[in-house]
């Protein structure tokens, strides 16, 4: 329930907004037809890097899904099945596999006690021994929960892990490495100043994703497959796939925005000229308006009456006690005498510099 709420409240709205924004940008560029800004060599390298990391994240996610080593998914049973069902299902699986895979040799004398630790079990060349040993280890409920939450690799290879915090530390380098890789790629793809907002949004997305994943790791509640309604495997693999797909989604948006947002400098100059032209027309219209008003005696009289009424209102406001009290409080906060002296000093310095400045060559020739 907690994961579903996080996904619904955080990532789905971001996903919908991002796709709407991307579609609107593409449609806008197609309708306007502005020429794009020339792409630099650094931007080309950044685009190839982003595409390579996106492909890597998607490949990693697909490999986790299609070649999962999760024992429960391999046997086709739920992680909460009783031990006798898990044992019987493994026997059926072993019998069927041994009939088609001659390297999968059955061993009726297998004993888990022959191995000092799980790492020795992993090093056993026999596939049957490794799987049967793992099945026997998963008879214990705590082992099954640890396997489901932290994955098969950590469960079998971390011989010094004694509690959930140890398994978190064991998996931490892989998790941090994936975030660092995406963070470096994001920074390189948005290294230019004009792409700074995208970098800010991307870092915020990574922080939110990291907070959600951290809360899932440190939470003592155990999650099962029915919480996700996905037949991916154990909880650890589901989180990995979700993280990798989120990385690919983020970098895909960055690539899309980088290649659809930039406009050629000539277009920006044309926009600035158009704005200046509009402002010039407004000034000319204002001058014509003033000439028309001052050229007519009736309009001039109306303008004088309007300004007189505004002055009367201003004087009436100044006579109000509330205004005078507020005015006095403002004056108390500022030292008017000091401000006056500073202003006089600035003016005198400007005048002195102007009068003492040596004459230019052109002025000497005129003299």
N, C-alpha and C positions, 0 to 999 in steps of 0.2 A: 504493500500500500504506500509506503514512504517513497519508494522509487517511482511509482506511477504518478504520485503527486508532483515530485520534482520534475519529471519529464513533461507532464502536462502543463505545469505553471511556468517553466523556464524555457525549455528547449523548443517545444512546439510553437509558441508565439514567436520566438526568434526565427525559427525555420520559415514560418508563414510570411513574416515581415520581410525577411531577406529575399525570398523568392519573388514576392510582389515588387520589391524595390528593383531587383535585377530585371524583371520583365518590363517594368516601366522605363528603366534606363535604356534598354535595348530598343523598345518601341519609339522612345523619344529621339534617339540617335538616327533611327531609320527614317523617321518623318522629317527631321531637320536636314540631315545630310551634310553635317559639318565635316570638313577634313580633319583627320586625326593629327595629333602631335607626332612629330618624327620620333621613332623609337630609338633609344640609345642602346649601345652594346651591353651596358649593365642591366638594362631592363630586359633585354632578350635573354641574358643569362639567368636573371631572376625568374622569368617565365618558365624556362626549361627546368629550373630547379624546383619550382612549385609543382609543375606537372609530374616530375620524377617522384617527388615525395607523395603526391596524391596517388600515383600508381602503386607506390610501395605500400601505402596504408591500405588501399583496397585489396592488393594481393595478399597482404598479411591477414586481413579479415576473412577473405575467401578461403585461404588455407586453413585458418582456424575452424571455419565452419565445415568445410568439406573433408578435411583430414584430421578431425578431432580425435585425440587419444583418450577421451573420457570413457571410463570403463562402463558406466551406466548407459551411456549412449551406444556403445559397442554391443552391449548385451541386450539393449532394448528394454530396460527396466527403469523404474523411477528411483531416485535416490533414497526414498523412504520405504522401500520394500523390506519385508522381514528377511532375516538372514537365510532362512531355508529356501525362500524363493530366489534369492541371489545365488545361493549355492546350486540349486537345481538348474537355474538358467545358465550358469557357467558350464555345468556338465553338458548340457545340450549343445551349447556353443562350441565347447572343446571337441565333442564328438563329431559335429558337422564340419568343423574346420580341419580336423586331423584327417578327414577322408579326402579333402581336396588339397590341403597344404601339407606336404610330407615333411617340411621343416618344423611343423608344429607337433612335436612328439609328446604323447601323453606320458606322464610320470606318476605311477600309482604310489611310489615311495616318497613323494614330496612331503617335506616337513618345514614349516616356517621357522622352527627353532634352530635349524641348521645355519641360519644367517644371523650374524651378530647385530646387524642393523639394516635399515632399509636401503642404504647405499649399496651394500653387497648384493641385495636382491636385484637392484637395477642393473648391476654388472653381470648378472647371470646370462650366459648366451642363449639359454632356452627361453623361447617366448612363452611356453606353457608355464614354466616355473614363475616367470615374472608376473603373468596375469593371475595365476592361482594364488601366489603370495599376496598380491594386491587385494584380491577378493577376500582372503582371510583377514587381512589388516582392516578391511572395511566392515567386518562384523562388529567392531566396536563403534558405538554411536559417535563418540568424540572424534575418532579418526574420520568417520564419514563426513561429519560437519566440516572438519579442517580440509579434507580433500575437496569438498564442494566449494568452499569459500576461497581457498588459496591456490587451487590447481594441483594437478598431478605432479608436475615437475618439482614444485616446492615441497610437496608432501613426501616424496620419495628421496629427494637429494639433500634436503636440509637436515643433516643428522644432529645438529646442535640446537634445533628449534624445540622449545619446551612449551611455549604458550603462543596465543595469537599474535602478540607483539613481535615475537621472533620471526614468525612467518611474514609479517608486514615488512620488517627490515630486510628479509631475504629477497622479497619481490620489489623492494624500493628502487634498486638501481635500474631495473628494466622500465619501471613506470616513469621515473625521473628522466631517463634517457629519451623516452618517446616524447615527453613534453619539451625537453631541451631541443630536440631535433626540429620539432614544429615551431618552437619559439624563434630559433635562429632563421629558419626559412621565412617565417612571417616578417621578421625584422629586415631581412635582406630584400624581400619583395616590396616592402613599404619604406625603403630607406630615404626616399625623397620627401621634402617638406610638404608638398601638396598631398602626399598620401598618408600624412600623420593621423587623420581621423580614422582611417581604416586600421592602422596599427593599434590605435586606442581601443577600437571595438574588438579587434582580434585578441588582444591581451585580456580584455574583460571577459571574453568568451572562454579563453583558456583558464582563467582564474575561477570562473563559475564551474567549469567542468572539473577542475582539480578539487574544488571544495566539495562537490557532490561525491566524487570518487573517494576522497578522504573520509567523508562521513560514512560511506558504506564500508570502508575498511575497518574503521575504529568502532563501528557500531557492533554491539554484542549480539544483536538479533541475527538469527541465521535465516538466509534467504534460500528459497527453493525454486524449482523451475515453474511452478504454477504462478509465482509472483510475476513472471514475465510473459507467460503464455507463449513461450518460444522453446522449440526443441533444439537448442544449440548444444547443450552440454552442461558442464558445471557452471556455477555462478561466476567463477574466475574468468572463464572463457567468454561468458556473456558480457562481462564488464570490459574485457579487452576488445571484443568486437565493437561494442558501443563506442569505446574511446577512439578506436582507429577510424570508424566511420565518421565520427564527429570531427576528427582532424581533417579527413578528406573533404568533408563538407565545408569546413572553414576555409581551407586553402583553395578550394574550387571557387568560392565566392570572391576571395582576394584576386584570383586570376581573372575572373569575369569582370570585376570592377576595374582592374588595371588595364584591361583591353577595351573597355567601352566608355570610359569616363573622360580621358584626356582629349583636349581640343587643341588644334594648331594655334600658335601664337597670333597668326594673322586674323583668326576669328576673334580672339580677345581684343585685338586692336580695333577691329571693325565695330565690336560692341561698344568699346569706350568712345569711339568717334560718334556713334549713333546717340549715345547718352549725352555727349557734349552738344551735339546738334539740337537735341530736344531742349536742353537747358538754354541754349542761345535763342531758340524760338520763344521760349517762355519769357526771357528777358525783353525781347523785342515786343512781345505782346503786352508786357507790363508797361513799357515806355509808351506805346500807343494808347493804352488805357489812361495813363497819367495825362498825356497831351489832350485827350478828349475831355477829361474831367476839368482840367484847368482852363481849357479854352471856352468852356460854357459857364456863364455867370450863375445860372441856376444850380448846376452840378457843383460848382465851387462853393456856393452858399450851403448846400446840403453837406458837403465835406467838412466845412468849418463847423457847422452845427454838430456833426457827428463827433469831431475831435473835442469840441467844448463839452459835450455830454460825457465823453470818456474821462476828461480831466476832472469834471465835477464828481464823477463816481470815485475816481482815484483819491481826490481830496477828502471825500466823505469817509472812505475807508481808512485813510491816515488819521482822521480825527477819532476813530473808534478806540476805546481804552484797550481792547484786546490786541489790536495792531500795535499800539504804542508800547504795550508791555512786551510783546514778542520782539519788537524792534530794539528795545533797550536790552533785552537778554542777549540778542545777537551781538550788539555793540560791546557788551561786557566781555564776551568771549574773544574778541579781536582787539588788538591794540592799534587803533586807527592812527595815532600819532606815529607809531613805528612804521606802519605801512606807508604813511605819507612821506616820511623821511626816506624810506627805501626807494620809493618811486622817484622822488626828487633826485636821489643819488644816481639812479639808473639813467634818468634823463640827462643829468649834467655830464655823466661819463660819456654818453653817446655824443652829446654836443662837443665835448672836448676832443674826443677821438676824431670827429668829423672836421673840426677846425684846425687841428694840428697835423692832419694827414698830409704828406707831401703831394704836390700837384702832379698830375699825370703828364706824360710827354705831350699828349695832344693839347692839354690846357696850356703848357709852356709855349707851344708853337703859336697858339692863338694870341698870347700876350705879346 
